Amino acid sequence: MSTLKELESLLRKAKKELREVKTHNDFLLERLEKAHERNHELRQQIENMTVDDVMVKLKARAEHDARIKRDKELLETFEKQKEVVLNGNLSR
């Protein structure tokens, strides 16, 4: 049979764990509430968009895609140049 001190020690540990779990639960609930608010704001923005807003976003998206494509092509060019330089150095 457990002694009184052992039981008190176990009780303190259980209370400490419970406090930690409650704190973590509160943190997660707060994060969930913030995410819900952000999603609500985004839905409201999307619902209230005008045709002009949509056209601006489509144009920005097309420009972004073009920049990404250009950057990828530039990166491929640099990679090819790097291979040529490395191959040139190996043959010496």
C-alpha positions as CSV (number, residue, x, y, z in Angstrom):
1,M,0.0,0.0,0.0
2,S,1.2,3.5,-0.9
3,T,2.2,5.9,1.8
4,L,0.6,9.3,2.3
5,K,3.7,11.1,0.9
6,E,3.8,8.9,-2.2
7,L,0.1,9.6,-2.8
8,E,0.6,13.4,-2.3
9,S,3.5,13.3,-4.7
10,L,1.5,11.5,-7.3
11,L,-1.4,14.0,-6.8
12,R,1.0,17.0,-7.3
13,K,2.4,15.4,-10.5
14,A,-1.2,14.8,-11.8
15,K,-2.2,18.3,-11.0
16,K,0.8,19.7,-12.8
17,E,0.1,17.6,-15.9
18,L,-3.5,18.7,-15.8
19,R,-2.5,22.4,-15.7
20,E,-0.1,21.8,-18.7
21,V,-2.8,20.1,-20.7
22,K,-5.4,22.9,-19.9
23,T,-2.8,25.5,-20.9
24,H,-2.1,23.7,-24.2
25,N,-5.8,23.2,-24.8
26,D,-6.4,27.0,-24.3
27,F,-3.5,27.7,-26.7
28,L,-5.0,25.4,-29.4
29,L,-8.5,26.8,-29.0
30,E,-7.1,30.4,-29.4
31,R,-5.3,29.3,-32.6
32,L,-8.4,27.7,-33.9
33,E,-10.4,30.8,-33.2
34,K,-7.9,33.1,-35.0
35,A,-7.8,30.8,-38.0
36,H,-11.6,30.8,-38.1
37,E,-11.6,34.6,-38.0
38,R,-9.0,34.8,-40.8
39,N,-11.0,32.4,-42.9
40,H,-14.2,34.4,-42.3
41,E,-12.5,37.6,-43.4
42,L,-11.1,35.9,-46.6
43,R,-14.5,34.6,-47.4
44,Q,-16.0,38.0,-47.0
45,Q,-13.3,39.6,-49.3
46,I,-14.0,36.9,-51.9
47,E,-17.8,37.4,-51.7
48,N,-17.4,41.2,-52.0
49,M,-15.0,41.2,-55.0
50,T,-16.0,43.2,-58.0
51,V,-15.2,42.2,-61.6
52,D,-12.4,44.8,-61.6
53,D,-10.9,43.2,-58.5
54,V,-10.9,39.9,-60.2
55,M,-9.3,41.3,-63.4
56,V,-6.5,42.9,-61.3
57,K,-5.8,39.6,-59.5
58,L,-5.8,37.7,-62.8
59,K,-3.3,40.2,-64.3
60,A,-1.1,40.0,-61.2
61,R,-1.2,36.2,-61.3
62,A,-0.2,36.2,-65.0
63,E,2.7,38.5,-64.2
64,H,3.8,36.4,-61.3
65,D,3.7,33.2,-63.4
66,A,5.7,34.9,-66.2
67,R,8.3,36.0,-63.6
68,I,8.5,32.4,-62.2
69,K,8.9,31.0,-65.7
70,R,11.6,33.5,-66.5
71,D,13.5,32.8,-63.3
72,K,13.3,29.0,-64.0
73,E,14.7,29.5,-67.5
74,L,17.5,31.7,-66.0
75,L,18.3,29.1,-63.4
76,E,18.5,26.4,-66.1
77,T,20.8,28.5,-68.2
78,F,23.1,29.0,-65.1
79,E,23.0,25.3,-64.5
80,K,24.0,24.6,-68.1
81,Q,26.8,27.1,-67.9
82,K,28.0,25.6,-64.6
83,E,28.1,22.1,-66.3
84,V,30.1,23.6,-69.2
85,V,32.6,25.2,-66.9
86,L,33.0,22.0,-64.8
87,N,33.4,19.9,-67.9
88,G,35.9,22.3,-69.3
89,N,38.0,22.2,-66.1
90,L,37.9,18.4,-66.0
91,S,39.4,18.1,-69.4
92,R,42.5,20.2,-68.6
